[in-house]
Amino acid sequence: MGSGKSKKLIDQFKKDPSSCIAFSTKIDGDTGTLGIIKSRSGEFIFGINLNANQKDEVISIIKLFFSKPSLDTIYIDEVQFFDEPTISKIINLFHHSDINLHLFGLSTTFTGEPFESSNFLLNSNKLKQIIKLPMTCQYEGCNLEAEYNARIVDGKVVRTGKTFVEEKSMYLAYCKKHYFS
């Protein structure tokens, strides 16, 4: 989307003096393989891939790292791909450990509906702090605050279709005016 969340994760991770690890959530590929978290600016860090559809494997991998006494902090990108039960299990692992957990993800789909896991996280009393990153509308010449994650197909905003698609789509952050125009 260009919201800056991956850049924020990368910046925090690189400055973090603690012993930390990063995970990149996907909807394809194998859980546990080496991956990359990359921002639109080209900055990147290496992480471990988590396939959101391989729920048992994801929890096993996360549980393994939560049990490492030498690990201080876990970063997870693209948490919107998880379902509520998976993110709830991750939060429960966090609550039973001394490890810091930083989750990064979008709050809404390209249709404007909340992602299941994001909705759970935003409405959970189990978390201390949620930081919403502001983004300026990416429509040329607009400086309003972006509120929508617009899927662009053939130069037009598309508001219907499958939420998770394996092919690459173009997404832009748009304000209400440009999302609905």
Rosetta blueprint (number, residue, H / E / L):
1 M L
2 G L
3 S L
4 G L
5 K H
6 S H
7 K H
8 K H
9 L H
10 I H
11 D H
12 Q H
13 F H
14 K H
15 K H
16 D L
17 P L
18 S L
19 S L
20 C E
21 I E
22 A E
23 F E
24 S E
25 T E
26 K E
27 I L
28 D L
29 G L
30 D L
31 T L
32 G L
33 T L
34 L E
35 G E
36 I E
37 I E
38 K E
39 S L
40 R L
41 S L
42 G L
43 E L
44 F E
45 I E
46 F E
47 G E
48 I E
49 N E
50 L E
51 N E
52 A L
53 N L
54 Q L
55 K H
56 D H
57 E H
58 V H
59 I H
60 S H
61 I H
62 I H
63 K H
64 L H
65 F H
66 F H
67 S L
68 K L
69 P L
70 S L
71 L L
72 D L
73 T E
74 I E
75 Y E
76 I E
77 D E
78 E L
79 V H
80 Q H
81 F H
82 F L
83 D L
84 E H
85 P H
86 T H
87 I H
88 S H
89 K H
90 I H
91 I H
92 N H
93 L H
94 F H
95 H H
96 H L
97 S L
98 D L
99 I L
100 N E
101 L E
102 H E
103 L E
104 F L
105 G L
106 L L
107 S L
108 T E
109 T L
110 F L
111 T L
112 G L
113 E L
114 P E
115 F L
116 E H
117 S H
118 S H
119 N H
120 F H
121 L H
122 L H
123 N L
124 S L
125 N L
126 K L
127 L L
128 K L
129 Q L
130 I L
131 I L
132 K L
133 L L
134 P L
135 M L
136 T E
137 C L
138 Q L
139 Y L
140 E L
141 G L
142 C L
143 N L
144 L L
145 E E
146 A L
147 E L
148 Y E
149 N E
150 A E
151 R E
152 I E
153 V E
154 D L
155 G L
156 K E
157 V E
158 V E
159 R L
160 T L
161 G L
162 K L
163 T L
164 F L
165 V L
166 E L
167 E L
168 K L
169 S L
170 M E
171 Y E
172 L E
173 A E
174 Y E
175 C L
176 K H
177 K H
178 H H
179 Y H
180 F H
181 S L
